[in-house]
Amino acid sequence: MYNALVKPLLFRLDAEKAHHLVFNNLKRAYRVPGAAAALRGLYELRHPSLEREIFGLRFRNPVGLAAGFDKNAELTDELGALGFGFVEIGTVTPRPQPGNPQPRLFRLPQDAALVNRMGFNNHGAEAAAARLRQRQNQDLIIGGNIGKNKDTPNELAAHDYIACVEALHEVVDYFVVNVSSPNTPGLRQLQEREPLIELLQQVQERNQSLPKPRPLLLKIAPDLTDPQLDDILLIARETNLSGLVATNTTISREGLTTPAANVANLGAGGLSGKPLRQRATEVIRYLSQHSRGNLPIIGVGGIHSAQDAREKLEAGACLLQLYTGFIYEGPGLVRQINQALKKA
């Protein structure tokens, strides 16, 4: 039904307007008596073989929703009813910010891809924390993807990440440090070895000082070279990271079917979806092999089918995240993947 009826209607709208329409309608529908149970009946699949224990957390299944969809923790109960094993909120910044000017989210249907330059638009860490305190589905693992405000200089970035940790640590199960978005000016400079070590050491120190320290992960770009990936693995060990999220969106535009002129007209932004699948898998495989499988990896990038999910897991990912595939294939993709992964 999604591909035949819902998707064609949504794809007639501006991409960001369609997102808000889906968001608001799902919220309204969930409030209808019996709707939550109906959604779970349609989309949720529970089975002992799907459960995963990773960095000390018990996931009911390995399929999560990547950061960027529910930036402000407004829809975690509803998304849990769609069958996700975990939801990563954010990217959250300490202070609210509007993000980049619209339009800032674009579809490339010929490539089953998106280009976004959202710019960490969100209501701020305190607002997200307040919503998470009210959620009903405590069985759902929640990740907190954290970033810095646009007007915070890189030399003070650690203050912003620490502020997010302090605001959210009681209401999320793990943190992801996002220094790999291409949509905040200068942010990716923090992926360089020295600034990244300094940042992660400060954030980790504050995290470990809290009554219940959370697993701390790092989200990396697919555009890093092998030597840079080697540095990431060294830094992960040096700063006692619990894992990595591989990968964020790419600034590359190689291999697209959409005419180059059309793509260029969209302007800057991170590319996600099917064109990212191969590179994301390559990065996961490299990290897994060179860490000898000792560093948990959440695999994200171009997962549009159960086969794509298996590819990520076989490359070394232990958990998965959807975003663009969820938009193009619909909520049934979550159950489809879990069904394929379920063992008798």
C-alpha positions as a Python dict, from the first residue, in 0.01 Angstrom:
ca = {
    (1, 'M'): (0, 0, 0),
    (2, 'Y'): (283, 238, 81),
    (3, 'N'): (448, 210, -261),
    (4, 'A'): (118, 203, -452),
    (5, 'L'): (-73, 480, -275),
    (6, 'V'): (109, 669, -1),
    (7, 'K'): (451, 724, -157),
    (8, 'P'): (324, 869, -489),
    (9, 'L'): (118, 1126, -296),
    (10, 'L'): (401, 1218, -61),
    (11, 'F'): (650, 1250, -346),
    (12, 'R'): (432, 1517, -506),
    (13, 'L'): (505, 1741, -208),
    (14, 'D'): (822, 1923, -115),
    (15, 'A'): (1039, 1670, 69),
    (16, 'E'): (1047, 1856, 401),
    (17, 'K'): (672, 1929, 389),
    (18, 'A'): (606, 1560, 323),
    (19, 'H'): (822, 1470, 622),
    (20, 'H'): (620, 1696, 854),
    (21, 'L'): (293, 1564, 711),
    (22, 'V'): (391, 1205, 786),
    (23, 'F'): (520, 1308, 1126),
    (24, 'N'): (200, 1487, 1227),
    (25, 'N'): (-33, 1221, 1091),
    (26, 'L'): (153, 943, 1267),
    (27, 'K'): (126, 1136, 1592),
    (28, 'R'): (-248, 1185, 1545),
    (29, 'A'): (-312, 826, 1440),
    (30, 'Y'): (-121, 690, 1739),
    (31, 'R'): (-360, 869, 1977),
    (32, 'V'): (-662, 682, 1836),
    (33, 'P'): (-764, 402, 2073),
    (34, 'G'): (-626, 71, 1949),
    (35, 'A'): (-395, 233, 1693),
    (36, 'A'): (-74, 151, 1879),
    (37, 'A'): (-166, -217, 1899),
    (38, 'A'): (-267, -217, 1532),
    (39, 'L'): (66, -65, 1426),
    (40, 'R'): (259, -316, 1633),
    (41, 'G'): (55, -598, 1481),
    (42, 'L'): (139, -479, 1130),
    (43, 'Y'): (505, -391, 1168),
    (44, 'E'): (658, -531, 1486),
    (45, 'L'): (833, -868, 1487),
    (46, 'R'): (965, -1008, 1813),
    (47, 'H'): (1176, -1320, 1834),
    (48, 'P'): (1461, -1425, 2065),
    (49, 'S'): (1696, -1471, 1769),
    (50, 'L'): (1660, -1103, 1678),
    (51, 'E'): (1775, -975, 2017),
    (52, 'R'): (2125, -833, 2043),
    (53, 'E'): (2337, -736, 2343),
    (54, 'I'): (2580, -466, 2231),
    (55, 'F'): (2790, -232, 2450),
    (56, 'G'): (2596, -350, 2753),
    (57, 'L'): (2252, -273, 2609),
    (58, 'R'): (1982, -521, 2513),
    (59, 'F'): (1828, -442, 2172),
    (60, 'R'): (1502, -619, 2090),
    (61, 'N'): (1609, -633, 1725),
    (62, 'P'): (1905, -497, 1527),
    (63, 'V'): (1712, -252, 1304),
    (64, 'G'): (1717, 108, 1423),
    (65, 'L'): (1619, 447, 1289),
    (66, 'A'): (1911, 677, 1215),
    (67, 'A'): (1943, 1029, 1349),
    (68, 'G'): (1782, 1299, 1142),
    (69, 'F'): (1427, 1168, 1126),
    (70, 'D'): (1314, 1241, 1482),
    (71, 'K'): (1543, 1530, 1563),
    (72, 'N'): (1349, 1647, 1867),
    (73, 'A'): (1240, 1317, 2027),
    (74, 'E'): (877, 1384, 1937),
    (75, 'L'): (788, 1044, 1793),
    (76, 'T'): (980, 774, 1980),
    (77, 'D'): (675, 578, 2099),
    (78, 'E'): (519, 586, 1754),
    (79, 'L'): (840, 477, 1584),
    (80, 'G'): (880, 196, 1834),
    (81, 'A'): (536, 71, 1730),
    (82, 'L'): (662, 53, 1369),
    (83, 'G'): (899, -224, 1474),
    (84, 'F'): (1231, -47, 1525),
    (85, 'G'): (1463, -199, 1782),
    (86, 'F'): (1608, 141, 1865),
    (87, 'V'): (1572, 504, 1766),
    (88, 'E'): (1848, 763, 1753),
    (89, 'I'): (1722, 1114, 1811),
    (90, 'G'): (1894, 1431, 1695),
    (91, 'T'): (2127, 1566, 1595),
    (92, 'V'): (2066, 1768, 1912),
    (93, 'T'): (2257, 2086, 1998),
    (94, 'P'): (2268, 2263, 2336),
    (95, 'R'): (2068, 2563, 2217),
    (96, 'P'): (1776, 2558, 1972),
    (97, 'Q'): (1864, 2659, 1618),
    (98, 'P'): (1663, 2688, 1295),
    (99, 'G'): (1913, 2519, 1066),
    (100, 'N'): (1987, 2626, 712),
    (101, 'P'): (1743, 2818, 488),
    (102, 'Q'): (1477, 2621, 303),
    (103, 'P'): (1457, 2440, 69),
    (104, 'R'): (1717, 2211, 221),
    (105, 'L'): (1593, 1856, 158),
    (106, 'F'): (1571, 1710, -193),
    (107, 'R'): (1480, 1376, -349),
    (108, 'L'): (1666, 1206, -633),
    (109, 'P'): (1405, 941, -725),
    (110, 'Q'): (1608, 800, -1015),
    (111, 'D'): (1878, 712, -764),
    (112, 'A'): (1655, 637, -462),
    (113, 'A'): (1855, 903, -281),
    (114, 'L'): (1822, 1223, -81),
    (115, 'V'): (2034, 1535, -58),
    (116, 'N'): (2002, 1732, 262),
    (117, 'R'): (2162, 2040, 410),
    (118, 'M'): (1939, 2070, 714),
    (119, 'G'): (2208, 2216, 939),
    (120, 'F'): (2119, 2060, 1276),
    (121, 'N'): (1778, 2225, 1299),
    (122, 'N'): (1640, 2127, 1641),
    (123, 'H'): (1467, 2254, 1954),
    (124, 'G'): (1771, 2210, 2178),
    (125, 'A'): (1887, 1946, 2424),
    (126, 'E'): (1663, 2047, 2714),
    (127, 'A'): (1347, 2023, 2500),
    (128, 'A'): (1446, 1676, 2377),
    (129, 'A'): (1519, 1563, 2732),
    (130, 'A'): (1180, 1686, 2853),
    (131, 'R'): (1001, 1487, 2582),
    (132, 'L'): (1198, 1171, 2652),
    (133, 'R'): (1100, 1189, 3018),
    (134, 'Q'): (737, 1160, 2906),
    (135, 'R'): (774, 864, 2669),
    (136, 'Q'): (576, 548, 2742),
    (137, 'N'): (778, 281, 2561),
    (138, 'Q'): (1065, 226, 2802),
    (139, 'D'): (1155, -100, 2627),
    (140, 'L'): (1285, 91, 2324),
    (141, 'I'): (1656, 176, 2321),
    (142, 'I'): (1713, 549, 2259),
    (143, 'G'): (2036, 693, 2124),
    (144, 'G'): (2126, 1059, 2152),
    (145, 'N'): (2310, 1201, 1851),
    (146, 'I'): (2481, 1521, 1966),
    (147, 'G'): (2646, 1813, 1789),
    (148, 'K'): (2756, 2170, 1832),
    (149, 'N'): (2567, 2488, 1757),
    (150, 'K'): (2657, 2654, 1429),
    (151, 'D'): (2791, 2968, 1598),
    (152, 'T'): (3013, 2778, 1841),
    (153, 'P'): (3377, 2790, 1723),
    (154, 'N'): (3552, 2455, 1689),
    (155, 'E'): (3793, 2532, 1972),
    (156, 'L'): (3492, 2549, 2206),
    (157, 'A'): (3303, 2257, 2051),
    (158, 'A'): (3366, 2027, 2348),
    (159, 'H'): (3156, 2259, 2568),
    (160, 'D'): (2856, 2203, 2341),
    (161, 'Y'): (2892, 1824, 2329),
    (162, 'I'): (2936, 1811, 2706),
    (163, 'A'): (2627, 2028, 2755),
    (164, 'C'): (2427, 1779, 2548),
    (165, 'V'): (2561, 1487, 2752),
    (166, 'E'): (2464, 1661, 3074),
    (167, 'A'): (2114, 1740, 2948),
    (168, 'L'): (2039, 1396, 2801),
    (169, 'H'): (2233, 1139, 3000),
    (170, 'E'): (1938, 1039, 3219),
    (171, 'V'): (1700, 986, 2926),
    (172, 'V'): (1908, 820, 2652),
    (173, 'D'): (2083, 483, 2649),
    (174, 'Y'): (2387, 577, 2442),
    (175, 'F'): (2547, 884, 2283),
    (176, 'V'): (2679, 941, 1932),
    (177, 'V'): (2922, 1227, 1876),
    (178, 'N'): (2848, 1373, 1533),
    (179, 'V'): (3144, 1553, 1377),
    (180, 'S'): (3080, 1420, 1028),
    (181, 'S'): (2781, 1615, 901),
    (182, 'P'): (2874, 1820, 592),
    (183, 'N'): (2607, 2080, 670),
    (184, 'T'): (2762, 2273, 960),
    (185, 'P'): (3053, 2490, 840),
    (186, 'G'): (3389, 2359, 963),
    (187, 'L'): (3241, 2068, 1157),
    (188, 'R'): (3425, 1798, 963),
    (189, 'Q'): (3756, 1958, 1060),
    (190, 'L'): (3692, 1804, 1402),
    (191, 'Q'): (3746, 1461, 1244),
    (192, 'E'): (4118, 1535, 1214),
    (193, 'R'): (4331, 1339, 1460),
    (194, 'E'): (4436, 1601, 1717),
    (195, 'P'): (4111, 1797, 1751),
    (196, 'L'): (3911, 1473, 1758),
    (197, 'I'): (4120, 1320, 2037),
    (198, 'E'): (4090, 1638, 2242),
    (199, 'L'): (3714, 1658, 2187),
    (200, 'L'): (3643, 1293, 2266),
    (201, 'Q'): (3867, 1291, 2573),
    (202, 'Q'): (3680, 1586, 2721),
    (203, 'V'): (3337, 1444, 2639),
    (204, 'Q'): (3434, 1099, 2767),
    (205, 'E'): (3576, 1242, 3089),
    (206, 'R'): (3246, 1417, 3164),
    (207, 'N'): (3045, 1112, 3061),
    (208, 'Q'): (3243, 884, 3292),
    (209, 'S'): (3203, 1127, 3581),
    (210, 'L'): (2824, 1094, 3573),
    (211, 'P'): (2640, 848, 3800),
    (212, 'K'): (2547, 625, 3503),
    (213, 'P'): (2797, 672, 3218),
    (214, 'R'): (2655, 592, 2877),
    (215, 'P'): (2821, 410, 2587),
    (216, 'L'): (2988, 678, 2373),
    (217, 'L'): (3008, 627, 1996),
    (218, 'L'): (3144, 832, 1708),
    (219, 'K'): (2968, 881, 1374),
    (220, 'I'): (3208, 905, 1081),
    (221, 'A'): (3190, 1020, 721),
    (222, 'P'): (3211, 780, 427),
    (223, 'D'): (3457, 1016, 259),
    (224, 'L'): (3749, 933, 490),
    (225, 'T'): (4058, 769, 338),
    (226, 'D'): (4201, 443, 468),
    (227, 'P'): (4477, 624, 665),
    (228, 'Q'): (4207, 843, 821),
    (229, 'L'): (4006, 532, 912),
    (230, 'D'): (4320, 391, 1074),
    (231, 'D'): (4341, 708, 1280),
    (232, 'I'): (3976, 670, 1380),
    (233, 'L'): (4047, 319, 1513),
    (234, 'L'): (4347, 442, 1712),
    (235, 'I'): (4145, 730, 1852),
    (236, 'A'): (3857, 497, 1942),
    (237, 'R'): (4094, 287, 2151),
    (238, 'E'): (4267, 587, 2305),
    (239, 'T'): (3940, 749, 2413),
    (240, 'N'): (3763, 425, 2512),
    (241, 'L'): (3479, 459, 2264),
    (242, 'S'): (3210, 192, 2283),
    (243, 'G'): (3164, 181, 1906),
    (244, 'L'): (3132, 361, 1574),
    (245, 'V'): (2843, 459, 1349),
    (246, 'A'): (2940, 410, 986),
    (247, 'T'): (2848, 612, 793),
    (248, 'N'): (2705, 962, 768),
    (249, 'T'): (2605, 1119, 436),
    (250, 'T'): (2859, 1176, 160),
    (251, 'I'): (2964, 1489, -24),
    (252, 'S'): (3042, 1276, -332),
    (253, 'R'): (2812, 1288, -635),
    (254, 'E'): (2978, 1007, -829),
    (255, 'G'): (2778, 737, -1006),
    (256, 'L'): (2439, 907, -1001),
    (257, 'T'): (2176, 843, -1268),
    (258, 'T'): (2015, 1183, -1214),
    (259, 'P'): (2159, 1429, -1470),
    (260, 'A'): (2461, 1613, -1332),
    (261, 'A'): (2307, 1953, -1408),
    (262, 'N'): (1999, 1867, -1204),
    (263, 'V'): (2214, 1754, -914),
    (264, 'A'): (2429, 2067, -933),
    (265, 'N'): (2116, 2283, -921),
    (266, 'L'): (2031, 2139, -582),
    (267, 'G'): (2349, 2285, -432),
    (268, 'A'): (2552, 2158, -141),
    (269, 'G'): (2446, 1891, 104),
    (270, 'G'): (2498, 1535, 214),
    (271, 'L'): (2388, 1252, -15),
    (272, 'S'): (2218, 945, 130),
    (273, 'G'): (2037, 641, -3),
    (274, 'K'): (2124, 369, -254),
    (275, 'P'): (2429, 545, -403),
    (276, 'L'): (2592, 531, -59),
    (277, 'R'): (2538, 158, -7),
    (278, 'Q'): (2865, 26, -150),
    (279, 'R'): (3093, 285, 9),
    (280, 'A'): (2929, 253, 350),
    (281, 'T'): (2975, -123, 334),
    (282, 'E'): (3340, -81, 234),
    (283, 'V'): (3402, 145, 534),
    (284, 'I'): (3228, -100, 769),
    (285, 'R'): (3432, -391, 634),
    (286, 'Y'): (3759, -199, 665),
    (287, 'L'): (3687, -92, 1023),
    (288, 'S'): (3573, -440, 1124),
    (289, 'Q'): (3874, -614, 973),
    (290, 'H'): (4128, -369, 1111),
    (291, 'S'): (3974, -374, 1458),
    (292, 'R'): (3955, -757, 1438),
    (293, 'G'): (3585, -731, 1511),
    (294, 'N'): (3648, -592, 1858),
    (295, 'L'): (3478, -256, 1806),
    (296, 'P'): (3097, -263, 1762),
    (297, 'I'): (2979, -89, 1444),
    (298, 'I'): (2631, 41, 1368),
    (299, 'G'): (2597, 11, 992),
    (300, 'V'): (2401, 277, 805),
    (301, 'G'): (2395, 390, 445),
    (302, 'G'): (2189, 266, 151),
    (303, 'I'): (1986, -6, 324),
    (304, 'H'): (1675, -46, 108),
    (305, 'S'): (1619, -422, 136),
    (306, 'A'): (1683, -727, 350),
    (307, 'Q'): (1972, -813, 119),
    (308, 'D'): (2130, -472, 183),
    (309, 'A'): (2092, -533, 556),
    (310, 'R'): (2262, -872, 533),
    (311, 'E'): (2546, -714, 336),
    (312, 'K'): (2614, -469, 619),
    (313, 'L'): (2603, -742, 883),
    (314, 'E'): (2833, -969, 682),
    (315, 'A'): (3075, -677, 644),
    (316, 'G'): (3097, -653, 1023),
    (317, 'A'): (2811, -436, 1147),
    (318, 'C'): (2635, -560, 1461),
    (319, 'L'): (2339, -322, 1439),
    (320, 'L'): (2173, -140, 1149),
    (321, 'Q'): (2007, 195, 1092),
    (322, 'L'): (1761, 309, 826),
    (323, 'Y'): (1676, 657, 705),
    (324, 'T'): (1649, 709, 330),
    (325, 'G'): (1545, 346, 277),
    (326, 'F'): (1264, 399, 529),
    (327, 'I'): (1141, 697, 324),
    (328, 'Y'): (1162, 521, -14),
    (329, 'E'): (1048, 171, 89),
    (330, 'G'): (809, 255, 372),
    (331, 'P'): (768, 118, 726),
    (332, 'G'): (726, -239, 602),
    (333, 'L'): (1102, -246, 541),
    (334, 'V'): (1169, -286, 913),
    (335, 'R'): (964, -603, 941),
    (336, 'Q'): (1097, -730, 608),
    (337, 'I'): (1455, -708, 735),
    (338, 'N'): (1373, -861, 1073),
    (339, 'Q'): (1183, -1145, 905),
    (340, 'A'): (1485, -1221, 690),
    (341, 'L'): (1717, -1215, 993),
    (342, 'K'): (1495, -1424, 1218),
    (343, 'K'): (1621, -1773, 1285),
    (344, 'A'): (1380, -2060, 1338),
}
